[in-house]
Amino acid sequence: QLRTGEFDRISPERKERLEEIAHYVSGRLDDRRTARLTFICTHNSRRSHMAQVWAAVAASHYGVEHVESYSGGT
């Protein structure tokens, strides 16, 4: 609840990028396909692991099925 109350703090540029991801996910689900998200971190795997986990948590929290998330940290 606390985090969703902060959505207005996301910059317009970041929201634009997030909308691209949302369109990808919804398009895949509309086609009855699984949306697969891979998060990459170029310095270590910590950030990509966190992104992977948060994507899974968000999908679960909002009841979005058929979303798989992966970490591809280097």
Secondary structure, 3 states (H helix, E strand, C coil): CCCHHHHHHCCHHHHHHHHHHHHHHHHHHHCCCCEEEEECCCCCCHHHHHHHHHHHHHHHHCCCCCEEEEECCC
